[in-house]
Amino acid sequence: MEINEFWDAVLRQDAAAIREYFHPDAWVNWHNTDEHFTVEEFIRANCEYPGQWAGEVEKVVTVSDQIVTAVHVYNGEGTMSFHVASFIHVTDGKIGSIDEYWGDDGEAPQWRRDKHIGTKIHD
């Protein structure tokens, strides 16, 4: 399974292409919002989300039958930006399940900035 091609289909919101990557009994959990999706529900949630999307796969780690990805996802207007960590279980060469954790990108909270701790990862 080519994980970069899967993410490309997700970012293009290409329902037919996304569907091809999943095992028939697969499921997806979005832990930040406590949602469990069937494949068809995941495709609807992804493909019916408003706007145009882009992104970059920043890291891929494969261990046995699990692929872990870190992906930067942002909208075409540049007004929304997220990082998502996905734990993808592969069954018979297809996605059997995904546990995803989404986080909004933004500035460090003021209380940490006030402490003058940490530095920017990217300038």
C-alpha positions as CSV (number, residue, x, y, z in Angstrom):
1,M,0.0,0.0,0.0
2,E,1.4,3.4,-1.0
3,I,0.6,5.7,1.9
4,N,1.5,8.9,0.1
5,E,-1.0,8.1,-2.7
6,F,-3.6,7.5,-0.1
7,W,-3.0,10.9,1.5
8,D,-3.1,12.5,-1.9
9,A,-6.6,11.0,-2.5
10,V,-7.7,12.2,0.9
11,L,-6.5,15.8,0.3
12,R,-8.1,15.9,-3.2
13,Q,-11.3,14.6,-1.6
14,D,-11.5,11.9,-4.2
15,A,-14.1,9.5,-2.8
16,A,-13.6,6.7,-5.4
17,A,-9.8,6.8,-4.9
18,I,-10.1,6.8,-1.1
19,R,-12.5,3.8,-1.1
20,E,-9.9,1.7,-3.0
21,Y,-7.5,1.8,-0.1
22,F,-9.9,0.4,2.5
23,H,-10.6,-3.2,3.6
24,P,-14.4,-3.7,3.4
25,D,-14.8,-3.9,7.2
26,A,-12.5,-1.0,8.0
27,W,-13.2,1.9,10.4
28,V,-11.8,5.2,11.4
29,N,-11.7,6.9,14.8
30,W,-11.2,10.6,15.3
31,H,-10.2,10.7,19.0
32,N,-10.2,14.5,19.4
33,T,-14.0,14.6,18.6
34,D,-14.8,11.1,19.9
35,E,-16.2,10.0,16.5
36,H,-16.2,6.5,15.1
37,F,-16.8,6.1,11.3
38,T,-17.4,3.3,8.9
39,V,-15.5,3.7,5.6
40,E,-18.5,5.3,3.9
41,E,-19.0,7.7,6.8
42,F,-15.3,8.7,6.8
43,I,-15.4,9.3,3.0
44,R,-18.5,11.6,3.5
45,A,-16.9,13.5,6.4
46,N,-13.7,14.0,4.4
47,C,-15.2,14.7,0.9
48,E,-18.1,16.8,2.0
49,Y,-15.9,19.1,4.2
50,P,-16.1,22.5,2.6
51,G,-13.2,24.1,0.7
52,Q,-10.1,22.9,-1.2
53,W,-7.4,21.2,0.8
54,A,-3.7,20.6,0.5
55,G,-0.9,19.2,2.6
56,E,2.4,17.4,3.0
57,V,3.2,14.0,4.5
58,E,6.0,15.0,6.9
59,K,6.8,11.6,8.4
60,V,6.0,8.0,7.8
61,V,7.0,5.1,10.2
62,T,6.2,1.6,9.3
63,V,6.3,-1.2,11.9
64,S,5.0,-4.6,11.0
65,D,1.3,-4.1,9.9
66,Q,1.1,-0.5,11.1
67,I,1.9,2.7,9.4
68,V,2.1,5.9,11.4
69,T,2.0,9.2,9.5
70,A,2.3,12.8,10.5
71,V,0.7,15.1,8.0
72,H,0.3,18.9,7.7
73,V,-3.1,19.7,6.3
74,Y,-4.3,23.2,5.3
75,N,-7.0,24.9,3.3
76,G,-6.5,26.6,0.0
77,E,-7.1,30.1,1.5
78,G,-4.4,29.6,4.1
79,T,-6.8,30.4,6.9
80,M,-6.8,26.9,8.5
81,S,-3.9,24.6,9.3
82,F,-3.7,21.3,11.2
83,H,-1.3,18.5,12.0
84,V,-2.7,15.0,12.1
85,A,-1.1,11.9,13.5
86,S,-2.6,8.7,12.0
87,F,-2.1,5.2,13.2
88,I,-3.0,3.0,10.3
89,H,-3.5,-0.8,10.7
90,V,-3.0,-2.7,7.4
91,T,-5.0,-5.9,6.8
92,D,-4.4,-7.9,3.6
93,G,-2.7,-5.0,1.9
94,K,-5.6,-2.6,2.7
95,I,-6.4,-0.2,5.5
96,G,-8.2,-2.1,8.3
97,S,-8.4,0.8,10.7
98,I,-7.2,4.3,11.4
99,D,-6.9,6.0,14.7
100,E,-6.4,9.7,14.1
101,Y,-5.5,12.7,16.3
102,W,-6.0,16.2,14.8
103,G,-4.5,19.3,16.2
104,D,-5.1,22.9,15.2
105,D,-1.9,24.8,14.3
106,G,-1.3,28.1,16.1
107,E,0.9,30.1,18.4
108,A,2.0,28.7,21.8
109,P,-0.4,29.8,24.5
110,Q,0.3,33.1,26.2
111,W,1.2,31.6,29.6
112,R,4.1,29.7,27.9
113,R,5.3,32.7,26.0
114,D,5.3,34.7,29.2
115,K,7.7,32.1,30.7
116,H,10.1,32.5,27.8
117,I,10.4,28.8,27.4
118,G,10.9,26.9,24.2
119,T,11.8,28.1,20.7
120,K,10.1,27.9,17.3
121,I,10.5,24.7,15.3
122,H,10.1,26.6,12.0
123,D,10.8,30.2,11.3
